[in-house]
């Protein structure tokens, strides 16, 4: 056996997941600052910190794993899962209603995730689906789909006051996501 080549890249997986989430969140929530892969404190407040916590599983790679239809054709692939943490932060010494602000920011994330890809009563998407992209080439190509775990308790949340600087208010969301990678 030979080792992995130095230029090894896995064009799907968690790198594609986080890049796709970054693109989706910043497209859907345009009035807030996002800091990805920085779980400590966003550079700008109010702001979101988004990081992948992880929930490793070897997804079944089965050609008979039916995912649905795309453009009228049956679609097969594999299903993966992970946990991400989204934290909404603000500073009460700068913004007097920091508690209300982080709760409103929490509501935006929950709304976006619950409504991504959902079809309303009018037959139109409430929000577009979260597509999984391979960013290793330009332009990025669609390789799958991301969705919130549909079961209960897929989002766990907690309001936190920073114990060192009690002006810092934060709402933490621990979110279980599934992503589906299409097989050619």
Contact map, one row per residue, 1 for C-alpha under 8 A:
1110000000000000000000000000000000000000000000000000000000000000000000000000000000000000000000000000000000000000000000000000000000000000000000000000000000000000000000000000000000000000
1111000000000000000000000000000000000000000000000000000000000000000000000000000000000000000000000000000000000000000000000000000000000000000000000000000000000000000000000000000000000000
1111100000000000000000000000000000000000000000000000000000000000000000000000000000000000000000000000000000000000000000000000000000000000000000000000000000000000000000000000000000000000
0111110100000000000000000000000000000000000000000000000000000000000000000000000000000000000000000000000000000000000000000000000000000000000000000000000000000000000000000000000000000000
0011111100000000000000000000000000000000000000000000000000000000000000000000000000000000000000000000000000000000000000000000000000000000000000000000000000000000000000000000000000000000
0001111100000000000000000000000000000000000000000000000000000000000000000000000000000000000000000000000000000000000000000000000000000000000000000000000000000000000000000000000000000000
0000111110000000000000000000000000000000000000000000000000000000000000000000000000000000000000000000000000000000000000000000000000000000000000000000000000000000000000000000000000000000
0001111111000000000000000000000000000000000000000000000000000000000000000000000000000000000000000000000000000000000000000000000000000000000000000000000000000000000000000000000000000000
0000001111100000000000000000000000000000000000000000000000000000000000000000000000000000000000000000000000000000000000000000000000000000000000000000000000000000000000000000000000000000
0000000111111000000000000000000000000000000000000000000000000000000000000000000000000000000000000000000000000000000000000000000000000000000000000000000000000000000000000000000000000000
0000000011111011000000000000000000000000000000000000000000000000000000000000000000000000000000000000000000000000000000000000000000000111000000000000000000000000000000000000000000000000
0000000001111111100000000000000000000000000000000000000000000000000000000000000000000000000000000000000000000000000000000000000000001100000000100000000000000000000000000000000000001000
0000000001111111100000000000000000000000000000000000000000000000000000000000000000000000000000000000000000000000000000000000000000000000000000000000000000000000000000000000000000000000
0000000000011111110000000000000000000000000000000000000000000000000000000000000000000000000000000000000000000000000000000000000000000000000000000000000000000000000000000000000000000000
0000000000111111111000000000000000000000000000000000000000000000000000000000000000000000000000000000000000000000000000000000000000000000000000000000000000000000000000000000000000000000
0000000000111111111100000000000000000000000000000000000000000000000000000000000000000000000000000000000000000000000000000000000000011110000000000000000000000000000000000000000000000000
0000000000011111111110000000000000000000000000000000000000000000000000000000000000000000000000000000000000000000000000000000000000011000000000000100000000000000000000000000000000100000
0000000000000111111111000000000000000000000000000001000000000000000000000000000000000000000000000000000000000000000000000000000000000000000000000000000000000000000000000000000000000000
0000000000000011111111100000000000000000000000000000000000000000000000000000000000000000000000000000000000000000000000000000000000001010000000000000000000000000000000000000000000000000
0000000000000001111111110000000000000000000000000000000000000000000000000000000000000000000000000000000000000000000000000000000001111000000000000000000000000000000000000000000000000000
0000000000000000111111111000000000000000000000000000000000000000000000000000000000000000000000000000000000000000000000000000000001000000000000000000000000000000000000000000000000000000
0000000000000000011111111100000000010000000000000000000000000000000000000000000000000000000000000000000000000000000000000000000000000000000000000000000000000000000000000000000000000000
0000000000000000001111111110000000000000000000000000000000000000000000000000000000000000000000000000000000000000000000000000000000000000000000000000000000000000000000000000000000000000
0000000000000000000111111111000000000000000000000000000000000000000000000000000000000000000000000000000000000000000000000000000001000000000000000000000000000000000000000000000000000000
0000000000000000000011111111100000000000000000000000000000000000000000000000000000000000000000000000000000000001000000000000000000000000000000000000000000000000000000000000000000000000
0000000000000000000001111111110001000000000000000000000000000000000000000000000000000000000000000000000000000000000000000000000000000000000000000000000000000000000000000000000000000000
0000000000000000000000111111110000000000000000000000000000000000000000000000000000000000000000000000000000000000000000000000000000000000000000000000000000000000000000000000000000000000
0000000000000000000000011111110000000000000000000000000000000000000000000000000000000000000000000000000000000001000000000000000000000000000000000000000000000000000000000000000000000000
0000000000000000000000001111111100000000000000000000000000000000000000000000000000000000000000000000000000010000000000000000000000000000000000000000000000000000000000000000000000000000
0000000000000000000000000111111110000000000000000000000000000000000000000000000000000000000000000000000000000000000000000000000000000000000000000000000000000000000000000000000000000000
0000000000000000000000000000111110000000000000000000000000000000000000000000000000000000000000000000000000000000000000000000000000000000000000000000000000000000000000000000000000000000
0000000000000000000000000000111111000000000001110000000000000000000000000000000000000000000000000000000000000000000000000000000000000000000000000000000000000000000000000000000000000000
0000000000000000000000000000011111100000000111110000000000000000000000000000000000000000000000000000000000000000000000000000000000000000000000000000000000000000000000000000000000000000
0000000000000000000000000100000111110000010000111100000000000000000000000000000000000000000000000000000000000000000000000000000000000000000000000000000000000000000000000000000000000000
0000000000000000000000000000000011111100011000111100000000000000000000000000000000000000000000000000000000000000000000000000000000000000000000000000000000000000000000000000000000000000
0000000000000000000001000000000001111110000000001110000000000000000000000000000000000000000000000000000000000000000000000000000000000000000000000000000000000000000000000000000000000000
0000000000000000000000000000000000111110000000001111000000000000000000000000000000000000000000000000000000000000000000000000000000000000000000000000000000000000000000000000000000000000
0000000000000000000000000000000000111111110000001110000000000000000000000000000000000000000000000000000000000000000000000000000000000000000000000000000000000000000000000000000000000000
0000000000000000000000000000000000011111110000001110000000000000000000000000000000000010000000000000000000000000000000000000000000000000000000000000000000000000000000000000000000000000
0000000000000000000000000000000000000111110000001000000000000000000000000000000000000000000000000000000000000000000000000000000000000000000000000000000000000000000000000000000000000000
0000000000000000000000000000000000000111111000001000000000000000000000000000000000000000100000000000000000000000000000000000000000000000000000000000000000000000000000000000000000000000
0000000000000000000000000000000001100111111110111000000000000000000000000000000000000000100000000000000000000000000000000000000000000000000000000000000000000000000000000000000000000000
0000000000000000000000000000000000100000111110100000000000000000000000000000000000000000000000000000000000000000000000000000000000000000000000000000000000000000000000000000000000000000
0000000000000000000000000000000010000000011111100000000000000000000000000000000000000000000000000000000000000000000000000000000000000000000000000000000000000000000000000000000000000000
0000000000000000000000000000000010000000011111100000000000000000000000000000000000000000111000000000000000000000000000000000000000000000000000000000000000000000000000000000000000000000
0000000000000000000000000000000110000000000111110000000000000000000000000000000000000001111000000000110000000000000000000000000000000000000000000000000000000000000000000000000000000000
0000000000000000000000000000000111100000011111111000000000000000000000000000000000000001110000000000000000000000000000000000000000000000000000000000000000000000000000000000000000000000
0000000000000000000000000000000111100000010001111100000000000000000000000000000000000111100000000000000000000000000000000000000000000000000000000000000000000000000000000000000000000000
0000000000000000000000000000000001111111110000111110000000000000000000000000000000001111100000000000000000000000000000000000000000000000000000000000000000000000000000000000000000000000
0000000000000000000000000000000001111110000000011111000000000000000000000000000000011110000000000000000000000000000000000000000000000000000000000000000000000000000000000000000000000000
0000000000000000000000000000000000011110000000001111100000000000000000000000000000011100000000000000000000000000000000000000000000000000000000000000000000000000000000000000000000000000
0000000000000000010000000000000000001000000000000111110000000000000000000000000001111000000000000000000000000000000000000000000000000000000000000000000000000000000000000000000000000000
0000000000000000000000000000000000000000000000000011111000000000000000000000000001111000000000000000000000000000000000000000000000000000000000000000000000000000000000000000000000000000
0000000000000000000000000000000000000000000000000001111100000000000000000000000001110000000000000000000000000000000000000000000000000000000000000000000000000000000000000000000000000000
0000000000000000000000000000000000000000000000000000111110000000000000000000000011100000000000000000000000000000000000000000000000000000000000000000000000000000000000000000000000000000
0000000000000000000000000000000000000000000000000000011111000000000000000000000011000000000000000000000000000000000000000000000000000000000000000000000000000000000000000000000000000000
0000000000000000000000000000000000000000000000000000001111100000000000000000000110000000000000000000000000000000000000000000000000000000000000000000000000000000000000000000000000000000
0000000000000000000000000000000000000000000000000000000111110000000000000000000100000000000000000000000000000000000000000000000000000000000000000000000000000000000000000000000000000000
0000000000000000000000000000000000000000000000000000000011111000000000000000011100000000000000000000000000000000000000000000000000000000000000000000000000000000000000000000000000000000
0000000000000000000000000000000000000000000000000000000001111100000000000000011000000000000000000000000000000000000000000000000000000000000000000000000000000000000000000000000000000000
0000000000000000000000000000000000000000000000000000000000111110100000000000110000000000000000000000000000000000000000000000000000000000000000000000000000000000000000000000000000000000
0000000000000000000000000000000000000000000000000000000000011111100000000000110000000000000000000000000000000000000000000000000000000000000000000000000000000000000000000000000000000000
0000000000000000000000000000000000000000000000000000000000001111110000000001100000000000000000000000000000000000000000000000000000000000000000000000000000000000000000000000000000000010
0000000000000000000000000000000000000000000000000000000000000111110000000001000000000000000000000000000000000000000000000000000000000000000000000000000000000000000000000000000000000000
0000000000000000000000000000000000000000000000000000000000001111111000000001110000000000000000000000000000000000000000000000000000000000000000000000000000000000000000000000000000000000
0000000000000000000000000000000000000000000000000000000000000011111100000111100000000000000000000000000000000000000000000000000000000000000000000000000000000000000000000000000000000000
0000000000000000000000000000000000000000000000000000000000000000111110000111100000000000000000000000000000000000000000000000000000000000000000000000000000000000000000000000000000010000
0000000000000000000000000000000000000000000000000000000000000000011111000111000000000000000000000000000000000000000000000000000000000000000000000000000000000000000000000000000000000000
0000000000000000000000000000000000000000000000000000000000000000001111111110000000000000000000000000000000000000000000000000000000000000000000000000000000000000000000000000000000000000
0000000000000000000000000000000000000000000000000000000000000000000111111110000000000000000000000000000000000000000000000000000000000000000000000000000000000000000000000000000000000000
0000000000000000000000000000000000000000000000000000000000000000000011111000000000000000000000000000000000000000000000000000000000000000000000000000000000000000000000000000000000000000
0000000000000000000000000000000000000000000000000000000000000000000011111100000000000000000000000000000000000000000000000000000000000000000000000000000000000000000000000000000000000000
0000000000000000000000000000000000000000000000000000000000000000000011111110000000000000000000000000000000000000000000000000000000000000000000000000000000000000000000000000000000000000
0000000000000000000000000000000000000000000000000000000000000000011111011111000000000000000000000000000000000000000000000000000000000000000000000000000000000000000000000000000000000000
0000000000000000000000000000000000000000000000000000000000000000011111001111100000000000000000000000000000000000000000000000000000000000000000000000000000000000000000000000000000000110
0000000000000000000000000000000000000000000000000000000000000011111100000111110000000000000000000000000000000000000000000000000000000000000000000000000000000000000000000000000000000110
0000000000000000000000000000000000000000000000000000000000001110111000000011111000000000000000000000000000000000000000000000000000000000000000000000000000000000000000000000000000011110
0000000000000000000000000000000000000000000000000000000000111100100000000001111100000000000000000000000000000000000000000000000000000000000000000000000000000000000000000000000000011110
0000000000000000000000000000000000000000000000000000000000110000000000000000111110000000000000000000000000000000000000000000000000000000000000000000000000000000000000000000000001111000
0000000000000000000000000000000000000000000000000000000011100000000000000000011111000000000000000000000000000000000000000000000000000000000000000000000000000000000000000000000001111000
0000000000000000000000000000000000000000000000000000001110000000000000000000001111100000000000000000000000000000000000000000000000000000000000000000000000000000000000000000000111100000
0000000000000000000000000000000000000000000000000001111100000000000000000000000111110000000000000000000000000000000000000000000000000000000000000000000000000000000000000000000111000000
0000000000000000000000000000000000000000000000000001111000000000000000000000000011111000000000000000000000000000000000000000000000000000000000000000000000000000000000000000011110000000
0000000000000000000000000000000000000000000000000111110000000000000000000000000001111100000000000000000000000000000000000000000000000000000000000000000000000000000000000000011110000000
0000000000000000000000000000000000000000000000001111100000000000000000000000000000111110000000000000000000000000000000000000000000000000000000000000000000000000000000000001111000000000
0000000000000000000000000000000000000000000000011110000000000000000000000000000000011111000000000000000000000000000000000000000000000000000000000000000000000000000000000001111000000000
0000000000000000000000000000000000000010000000011100000000000000000000000000000000001111100000000000000000000000000000000000000000000000000000000000000000000000000000000111100000000000
0000000000000000000000000000000000000000000001111000000000000000000000000000000000000111110000000000011011000000000000000000000000000000000000000000000000000000000000000111000000000000
0000000000000000000000000000000000000000110011111000000000000000000000000000000000000011111000000000010000000000000000000000000000000000000000000000000000000000000000011110000000000000
0000000000000000000000000000000000000000000011100000000000000000000000000000000000000001111100100110110000000000000000000000000000000000000000000000000000000000000000011100000000000000
0000000000000000000000000000000000000000000011000000000000000000000000000000000000000000111111110100000000000000000000000000000000000000000000000000000000000000000000111000000000000000
0000000000000000000000000000000000000000000000000000000000000000000000000000000000000000011111111110000000000000000000000000000000000000000000000000000000000000000000111000000000000000
0000000000000000000000000000000000000000000000000000000000000000000000000000000000000000001111110000000000000000000000000000000000000000000000000000000000000000000000100000000000000000
0000000000000000000000000000000000000000000000000000000000000000000000000000000000000000001111110000000000000000000000000000000000000000000000000000000000000000000000000000000000000000
0000000000000000000000000000000000000000000000000000000000000000000000000000000000000000011111111100000000000000000000000000000000000000000000000000000000000000000000000000000000000000
0000000000000000000000000000000000000000000000000000000000000000000000000000000000000000001111111100000000000000000000000000000000000000000000000000000000000000000000000000000000000000
0000000000000000000000000000000000000000000000000000000000000000000000000000000000000000000100111111100000000000000000000000000000000000000000000000000000000000000000000000000000000000
0000000000000000000000000000000000000000000000000000000000000000000000000000000000000000011100111111110000000000000000000000000000000000000000000000000000000000000000001000000000000000
0000000000000000000000000000000000000000000000000000000000000000000000000000000000000000010100001111111000000000000000000000000000000000000000000000000000000000000000001100000000000000
0000000000000000000000000000000000000000000000000000000000000000000000000000000000000000000000001111111100000000000000000000000000000000000000000000000000000000000000000000000000000000
0000000000000000000000000000000000000000000001000000000000000000000000000000000000000000010000001111111110000000000000000000000000000000000000000000000000000000000000000000000000000000
0000000000000000000000000000000000000000000001000000000000000000000000000000000000000001110000000111111111000000000000000000000000000000000000000000000000000000000000001110000000000000
0000000000000000000000000000000000000000000000000000000000000000000000000000000000000001000000000011111111100000000000000000000000000000000000000000000000000000000000000010000000000000
0000000000000000000000000000000000000000000000000000000000000000000000000000000000000000000000000001111111110000000000000000000000000000000000000000000000000000000000000000000000000000
0000000000000000000000000000000000000000000000000000000000000000000000000000000000000001000000000000111111111000000000000000000000000000000000000000000000000000000000000000000000000000
0000000000000000000000000000000000000000000000000000000000000000000000000000000000000001000000000000011111111100000000000000000000000000000000000000000000000000000000000010100000000000
0000000000000000000000000000000000000000000000000000000000000000000000000000000000000000000000000000001111111110000000000000000000000000000000000000000000000000000000000000000000000000
0000000000000000000000000000100000000000000000000000000000000000000000000000000000000000000000000000000111111111000000000000000000000000000000000000000000000000000000000000000000000000
0000000000000000000000000000000000000000000000000000000000000000000000000000000000000000000000000000000011111111100000000000000000000000000000000000000000000000000000000000000000000000
0000000000000000000000000000000000000000000000000000000000000000000000000000000000000000000000000000000001111111110000000000000000000000000000000000000000000000000000000000000000000000
0000000000000000000000000000000000000000000000000000000000000000000000000000000000000000000000000000000000111111111000000000000000000000000000000000000000000000000000000000000000000000
0000000000000000000000001001000000000000000000000000000000000000000000000000000000000000000000000000000000011111111100000000001000000000000000000000000000000000000000000000000000000000
0000000000000000000000000000000000000000000000000000000000000000000000000000000000000000000000000000000000001111111100000000000000000000000000000011000000000000000000000000000000000000
0000000000000000000000000000000000000000000000000000000000000000000000000000000000000000000000000000000000000111111101000000000000000000000000000001000000000000000000000000000000000000
0000000000000000000000000000000000000000000000000000000000000000000000000000000000000000000000000000000000000011111111000000011000000000000000000000000000000000000000000000000000000000
0000000000000000000000000000000000000000000000000000000000000000000000000000000000000000000000000000000000000001111111000000111111000000000000000010000000000000000000000000000000000000
0000000000000000000000000000000000000000000000000000000000000000000000000000000000000000000000000000000000000000001111100000111111000000000000000000000000000000000000000000000000000000
0000000000000000000000000000000000000000000000000000000000000000000000000000000000000000000000000000000000000000011111110000111110000000000000000000000000000000000000000000000000000000
0000000000000000000000000000000000000000000000000000000000000000000000000000000000000000000000000000000000000000000011111111110000000000000000000000000000000000000000000000000000000000
0000000000000000000000000000000000000000000000000000000000000000000000000000000000000000000000000000000000000000000001111111110000000000000000000000000000000000000000000000000000000000
0000000000000000000000000000000000000000000000000000000000000000000000000000000000000000000000000000000000000000000000111111000000000000000000000000000000000000000000000000000000000000
0000000000000000000000000000000000000000000000000000000000000000000000000000000000000000000000000000000000000000000000111111000000000000000000000000000000000000000000000000000000000000
0000000000000000000000000000000000000000000000000000000000000000000000000000000000000000000000000000000000000000000000111111100000000000000000000000000000000000000000000000000000000000
0000000000000000000000000000000000000000000000000000000000000000000000000000000000000000000000000000000000000000000000111111110000000000000000000000000000000000000000000000000000000000
0000000000000000000000000000000000000000000000000000000000000000000000000000000000000000000000000000000000000000000111110011111110000000000000000000000000000000000000000000000000000000
0000000000000000000000000000000000000000000000000000000000000000000000000000000000000000000000000000000000000000001111110001111100000000000000000000000000000000000000000000000000000000
0000000000000000000000000000000000000000000000000000000000000000000000000000000000000000000000000000000000000001001111000000111110000000000000000000000000000000000000000000000000000000
0000000000000000000000000000000000000000000000000000000000000000000000000000000000000000000000000000000000000000000111000000111111000000000000000000000000000000000000000000000000000000
0000000000000000000000000000000000000000000000000000000000000000000000000000000000000000000000000000000000000000000111000000101111100000000000001110000000000000000000000000000000000000
0000000000000000000110010000000000000000000000000000000000000000000000000000000000000000000000000000000000000000000110000000000111110000000000001110000000000000000000000000000000000000
0000000000000000000100000000000000000000000000000000000000000000000000000000000000000000000000000000000000000000000000000000000011111000000001111100000000000000000000000000000000000000
0000000000000001100100000000000000000000000000000000000000000000000000000000000000000000000000000000000000000000000000000000000001111100000001111100000000000000000000000000000000111000
0000000000010001101100000000000000000000000000000000000000000000000000000000000000000000000000000000000000000000000000000000000000111110000111110000000000000000000000000000000000000000
0000000000110001000000000000000000000000000000000000000000000000000000000000000000000000000000000000000000000000000000000000000000011111100111100000000000000000000000000000000000000000
0000000000100001001000000000000000000000000000000000000000000000000000000000000000000000000000000000000000000000000000000000000000001111111110000000000000000000000000000000000000000000
0000000000100000000000000000000000000000000000000000000000000000000000000000000000000000000000000000000000000000000000000000000000000111110100000000000000000000000000000000000000000000
0000000000000000000000000000000000000000000000000000000000000000000000000000000000000000000000000000000000000000000000000000000000000111111110000000000000000000000000000000000000000000
0000000000000000000000000000000000000000000000000000000000000000000000000000000000000000000000000000000000000000000000000000000000000011111110000000000000000000000000000000000000000000
0000000000000000000000000000000000000000000000000000000000000000000000000000000000000000000000000000000000000000000000000000000000000010111110000000000000000000000000000000000000000000
0000000000000000000000000000000000000000000000000000000000000000000000000000000000000000000000000000000000000000000000000000000000001111111111000000000000000000000000000000000000000000
0000000000000000000000000000000000000000000000000000000000000000000000000000000000000000000000000000000000000000000000000000000000001110111111100000000000000000000000000000000000000000
0000000000000000000000000000000000000000000000000000000000000000000000000000000000000000000000000000000000000000000000000000000000111100000111110000000000000000000000000000000000000000
0000000000010000000000000000000000000000000000000000000000000000000000000000000000000000000000000000000000000000000000000000000000111100000011111000000000000000000000000000000000001100
0000000000000000000000000000000000000000000000000000000000000000000000000000000000000000000000000000000000000000000000000000000000111000000001111100000000000000000000000000000000111100
0000000000000000000000000000000000000000000000000000000000000000000000000000000000000000000000000000000000000000000000000000000011110000000000111110000000000000000000000000000000111000
0000000000000000100000000000000000000000000000000000000000000000000000000000000000000000000000000000000000000000000000000000000011110000000000011111000000000000000000000000000011110000
0000000000000000000000000000000000000000000000000000000000000000000000000000000000000000000000000000000000000000100100000000000011000000000000001111100000000000000000000000000011100000
0000000000000000000000000000000000000000000000000000000000000000000000000000000000000000000000000000000000000000110000000000000000000000000000000111110001000000000000000000001111000000
0000000000000000000000000000000000000000000000000000000000000000000000000000000000000000000000000000000000000000000000000000000000000000000000000011111001000000000000000000000111000000
0000000000000000000000000000000000000000000000000000000000000000000000000000000000000000000000000000000000000000000000000000000000000000000000000001111101000000000000000000000000000000
0000000000000000000000000000000000000000000000000000000000000000000000000000000000000000000000000000000000000000000000000000000000000000000000000000111111000000000000000000000000000000
0000000000000000000000000000000000000000000000000000000000000000000000000000000000000000000000000000000000000000000000000000000000000000000000000000011111000000000000000000000000000000
0000000000000000000000000000000000000000000000000000000000000000000000000000000000000000000000000000000000000000000000000000000000000000000000000000001111110000000000000000000000000000
0000000000000000000000000000000000000000000000000000000000000000000000000000000000000000000000000000000000000000000000000000000000000000000000000001111111110000000000000000001110000000
0000000000000000000000000000000000000000000000000000000000000000000000000000000000000000000000000000000000000000000000000000000000000000000000000000000011111000000000000000111100000000
0000000000000000000000000000000000000000000000000000000000000000000000000000000000000000000000000000000000000000000000000000000000000000000000000000000011111100000000000000111000000000
0000000000000000000000000000000000000000000000000000000000000000000000000000000000000000000000000000000000000000000000000000000000000000000000000000000000111110000000000011110000000000
0000000000000000000000000000000000000000000000000000000000000000000000000000000000000000000000000000000000000000000000000000000000000000000000000000000000011111000000000011100000000000
0000000000000000000000000000000000000000000000000000000000000000000000000000000000000000000000000000000000000000000000000000000000000000000000000000000000001111100000001111000000000000
0000000000000000000000000000000000000000000000000000000000000000000000000000000000000000000000000000000000000000000000000000000000000000000000000000000000000111110000001111000000000000
0000000000000000000000000000000000000000000000000000000000000000000000000000000000000000000000000000000000000000000000000000000000000000000000000000000000000011111001111100000000000000
0000000000000000000000000000000000000000000000000000000000000000000000000000000000000000000000000000000000000000000000000000000000000000000000000000000000000001111111111100000000000000
0000000000000000000000000000000000000000000000000000000000000000000000000000000000000000000000000000000000000000000000000000000000000000000000000000000000000000111111000000000000000000
0000000000000000000000000000000000000000000000000000000000000000000000000000000000000000000000000000000000000000000000000000000000000000000000000000000000000000011111000000000000000000
0000000000000000000000000000000000000000000000000000000000000000000000000000000000000000000000000000000000000000000000000000000000000000000000000000000000000000011111110000000000000000
0000000000000000000000000000000000000000000000000000000000000000000000000000000000000000000000000000000000000000000000000000000000000000000000000000000000000000111111111000000000000000
0000000000000000000000000000000000000000000000000000000000000000000000000000000000000000001110000000000000000000000000000000000000000000000000000000000000000000110011111000000000000000
0000000000000000000000000000000000000000000000000000000000000000000000000000000000000000111100000000000000000000000000000000000000000000000000000000000000000000110011111100000000000000
0000000000000000000000000000000000000000000000000000000000000000000000000000000000000000111100000110010000000000000000000000000000000000000000000000000000000011110001111110000000000000
0000000000000000000000000000000000000000000000000000000000000000000000000000000000000011110000000010010000000000000000000000000000000000000000000000000000000011110000011111000000000000
0000000000000000000000000000000000000000000000000000000000000000000000000000000000000011100000000000011001000000000000000000000000000000000000000000000000001111000000001111100000000000
0000000000000000000000000000000000000000000000000000000000000000000000000000000000001111000000000000000000000000000000000000000000000000000000000000000000001111000000000111110000000000
0000000000000000000000000000000000000000000000000000000000000000000000000000000000001110000000000000000001000000000000000000000000000000000000000000000000111100000000000011111000000000
0000000000000000000000000000000000000000000000000000000000000000000000000000000000111100000000000000000000000000000000000000000000000000000000000000000000111000000000000001111100000000
0000000000000000000000000000000000000000000000000000000000000000000000000000000000111100000000000000000000000000000000000000000000000000000000000001000001110000000000000000111110000000
0000000000000000000000000000000000000000000000000000000000000000000000000000000011110000000000000000000000000000000000000000000000000000000000000001100001100000000000000000011111000000
0000000000000000000000000000000000000000000000000000000000000000000000000000000011110000000000000000000000000000000000000000000000000000000000000111100001000000000000000000001111100000
0000000000000000000000000000000000000000000000000000000000000000000000000000001111000000000000000000000000000000000000000000000000000000000000000111100000000000000000000000000111110000
0000000000000000100000000000000000000000000000000000000000000000000000000000001110000000000000000000000000000000000000000000000000010000000000011110000000000000000000000000000011111000
0000000000000000000000000000000000000000000000000000000000000000001000000000111100000000000000000000000000000000000000000000000000010000000000011100000000000000000000000000000001111100
0000000000010000000000000000000000000000000000000000000000000000000000000000111100000000000000000000000000000000000000000000000000010000000000111000000000000000000000000000000000111110
0000000000000000000000000000000000000000000000000000000000000000000000000011110000000000000000000000000000000000000000000000000000000000000000110000000000000000000000000000000000011111
0000000000000000000000000000000000000000000000000000000000000010000000000011110000000000000000000000000000000000000000000000000000000000000000000000000000000000000000000000000000001111
0000000000000000000000000000000000000000000000000000000000000000000000000000000000000000000000000000000000000000000000000000000000000000000000000000000000000000000000000000000000000111
